[in-house]
Amino acid sequence: MEGVSNNVHGVILAISSSIFIGSSFVIKKQGLKKAGANGKRAGSGGHSYLLEPCWWAGMLSMIVGEGANFAAYAYAPAVLVTPLGALSMIVSAVLAHFILKERLHMFGIVGCLLCVVGSVTIVLHAPLEKSIQSVKDVWYLATAPGFLAYTFTVLVLILILIVRYVPRFGQSYLVVYIGICSLAGSLTVMGVKAIGIAIKLTIGGQNQFKYFETWVFIVLVLIFCLLQLNYLNKALDTFNTAVVSPIYYVMFTTLTILASMIMFKDYVHQNATQIITELCGFVTILCGTFLLHKTKDMGNNPSIPLPVIVPTTDMDCKQESKTTKVTVEV
């Protein structure tokens, strides 16, 4: 019963988090648009948005949302909390439709629904989390060869994207900015999970902040959060919010669940049916993202007018026939 109660608390916190975070995307973009009108845009390297109250309001909303998300990871497994981020995508897309006038096409709505269906499928077949008694247990899992290899790969990919691809393709391809955010985010969640467990155990009477491992996790989380914030701002300032949110959600969720599976070895106690169902959930999410991406501009473009057919008179037809005849004779 305690496990079920913890999951319920985690789900409530995750849903609240998604509402705040989804709203923050739109509020922050409003601030970025105002800052871009008066100074250098964030997408071009400017930081004038730091003087915009609207941007800070969005930041406050995001901080509250991340706080609720932080608490959710202390109660429920990552494979349950992370997919619920789909709600933030829907909140962001709907608010952008009404506030930013970034029209969401009907196919975009279908794409959102597909992402939600895929997320629910993953949640319903999510494995149970291991019992963690100390932050040292998390440190042991984080320093296992498999997760160290994943961490090294992620850091190398982030470095390559920042050094090689951001200067060339950052303004043209959304996947560059979002890729950096998602890769860093997968490591951030593992660190947040460790800190959340440490806080939960400390409140329960087992002080976890006397261990240096807890402070290492805190420093790493701060570094990766700043990295995510920087490139998420660039993505929001450069691309359509209704597209940034779902793509960020899918990439972040996929990589986070992958990191969780490697670190906590969630798949060990799952059967083939559960694994295949989760893969189907991933495919459903990817289909929804593809649909959103392909229809991102259809909501903003006016309908293509139908061609106007001008009726011709008998005189026009005779004249055309005569002209054709002369042309043939020549």
N, C-alpha and C positions, 0 to 999 in steps of 0.2 A: 504493500500500500504506500510505503514511503517513496518508492521509486515512481509510482503513478502520480503521487502528489507533487513530487519534484518536477516531473515532466509537465504537469498542468501549469505550475508556476513559471516554468521556462517558456512554455508556449504563450502565455499571457504577456510576459515581458518581451518576447520576440515580436509579437503583433504590435504592441505599443511602440517598440523600437522602429518598426517598419513605417508606421504612420509619421513619426517625427522625422525620420531620415528621408522618406519620400517627399515630404513637404520642404525639407531643407534644400533639395536639388533646385526646386523652382524659386525659392526665396533667394538663394545664393546667385542664381543666374540673373535675377532681376538686379541684384547689386552689381554683378559683373557687367551687365549691359549699361547701367548708369555710369560705372567707372570707365568703360570703354568709350563712352560719348565725351568724357571730359579729359581723358588721358590715354596712355598706352594700354592696349588690351592685354589681358593675362595670357592669352594665347600667343602673343608676340613677346612675352617676357616681362610685361609690366606688372606692377604691384599696387596700382592706384586703388584697387578694390579694397585695400586695407583701410581706406578712409571712408568707406561707404557703410552707413548704419544698417542698410538692408542686408549687406553681405554678412555683417556680424550677427544679425538676427537669424540668418540661415545657419551660421556657424553654431549659434546657441541651440537651435533646433537639432542640428546634427549631433552636438555634444550630449544632449538629453537622450536622443535616440541611441547613440553609441553606449551611453551609460546603462540604459535598459538592456541593450544587447549584451553588454559586458556581464550584467547580472544573470541573464538568461543562460549563458555558457556555464555558469557556476552550478546551475540546477539541472540542465539537460545536455545530452550529447550534441556534438557539433553537427552530426548528420541529421538531427532533428531541428535545431535552431536555424542553421544556415539557409535551408531551402525556403523558410518562411519569409526570407527577404523578398520574395516575389510580390508581397503586398506593397513594399516600398516602390517597386517598379510601377504598379498600377496607380498608386496614389500620385506618383510623380507625373505619369503620363496624363492622367485626368486633370490635374491642376495645371499642367502646361497647356493643355487644350483650352482651358477657360481663361487662364491668367496671362500666359505668354503668347496666346493665339497660335501655338504650334499645333495645327490641326492634326488630330489622330484619325487616320482613315479606318474604315470599317474592318479592313484586313488587319490593321494594327491591333484593333480590339480582339480579333480572333487570335492573333499572335500572343497577346497578353494572356488570353484564356488557356492557350496551349502551354504556356510557361507555368501557369498555376497548376494545371492538370498534371504536368510532369513533376512538379514539386511535391504535390500531394501524394503521387505515386511513390516517390522516394521516401517521404515521411512515413507512410503507412508500412513500408517494408524496411525501415531503418533498423540496424542491429542495436542490441543493448550495449551500453557503455561499460567499460571495465570499472571495477571499484578502486578508487584512488584514496589512499590513506594519508599520503604526505606529498608535498611538492617534490620531494626527492624521487618519488615514483615517476612523476612526470619527467623529471630531469633524466632519469634512467632511460625512459622511452625516447626522449629527444636526442640522446647521444648514441642511440643504437645505429649500427652501420647503415641500415636502410634509410632512415630519416636523415642522417648526415649526408648521404648521397643526394637525396631530394633537395635538401637545403643548399648544397653546393651548386646543383644544377639551376635552381631558382636564382641564386645570386649571380651566376654567370649570365643567364638570360637577361636579367635586369640590367646588368652592366652593358651588355651588347645593345640592348634597345636604347638605352640612354645615350651611349657614345656614338653609335652608328646610325640608328634609325630615326631617332627623334629629330635631329637637324634636317634630315632629308624628307621624311614622310610624315612627321608629326602633324602637320597641318592638313594632310590629305587623307590619311588613314586612321580611323578611330581606334583600331586594334592596337596601335602603338602605345598611346597613352593608357588605354584601359588594360592592356597587357601588363604594363608596369604596375598599375594599381592592383590588379588581380593576383599577380605573382607575389608581390609584397604582402597582400592581404591574407593569402593562405598561411604565411608564416606568422602574421600578426594574430590570427585567430588561435593558433596553437599556443602562442605566448599569453594571450588573453585568457584562454582556458586554464593555463597554469596559475596565473595571478588570481583568477576567480576562485579556483580551488583553494589557493593559499588563504584568501580572505575568508572564505566560508569556514575553513578549518580553524582559522585564528579566532573567529567569532565564537566557534564552538568550544574554545578553550585550549586548542593546540596551536601555539604561536609558530607560524611558518616564516615570519620575517627575520628570524634569527639565522636562517640559512642563506648563504650567498646566492644559491640558485634562484631564489625568488627575486633578488635584485637584478640578476642578469636578465631574467625574463622581462622585468619592468623596463630596463634600458633598451632592450631590443624592440619591445612594443612601441616605445616612444619614437625610436628612429624610423621604424617602418610606417608608423602613422603619419609622420611628417612627410615622408616620401609619397605616400598615397595621396595626402591632401594636396600637395603641389601639382601632381599630374592629373588629379581629378578636376582641379580648377581649370587647367588647360583644356581638358576634354569638354567640360561644360561650356567654356567660353567659345569653343571652336565649332562644336557640333550640336545637333538638335537634342534637346533634353529627352524627348520621347524615345530616342534611339540610344543615348548614352546609358540611361537607367537599365533597360533590359539586357543590353550586351554586357554591361558591367556585372549585373546580377548573375548571368549565366556563366561567365568566365570565372568570377569570384567563387560562386557556389561549386562549380566543377573542381577547381583547384583546391578549395578548402576541404571538400569531401575526400579528394585524392590524398591530401596531406594527412587527414585524420585516419584514413584507412592504412596508410603507411606507418604512421606513428603509433596508433592504438590497435592496429591489426584487427579492425572491425569485421573483416570478411571471414575470419577463422571460424566463427560459430554460425555462419550462414550457409544455407543449402543452395543448390543450383537455381531453384525457382526464385528465391529471393534476389539473388545476384542478377539474374536475367531480367526480372521485373524492374530492378533499379536501373539497369542499362536502358530499358524501354522508357523509363522516366527521363533519363538524360536525352534520349533521341527526341522525345516529345518537346522538351525544353529547347533543344537546338532548332527544331522545326519552327517553333514560335519565334525564336530570335531571327531566323532567316526571313520569315514573313514580315516581321517588323522592319528589318533592315531594307528589304526590297520595296516596301511601301512607305518609307519614311518621308518622302516628298509628295506623295499623292494627296495627302490631306491639305497641303498648303497651296497646291497648284489649282487654278480654276479648271473647270471641266472644259475639254476640248470641244469647240463649237462644231456642230454638224455642218457639212458643206451645203450651201444654198444653191438650189437648182432653179435657174431662171428659165421660164418657159419661152420657147421660140415661136415666132409666127410663121405663117405659110410663106410670107415674103422672104423671111430670113432663110428658110429652108431652100427656096428657089435660088436665092443669091448664093448660098453655100454650094448648091449643086452646080451652078453656073461657074463659079470660081474653080471648083474642082475639075470641071470639064475643060476649061481653058488651060489649067495647069497640066492636064494630061496631054492635050494637043500640043502644047509647047514642048 
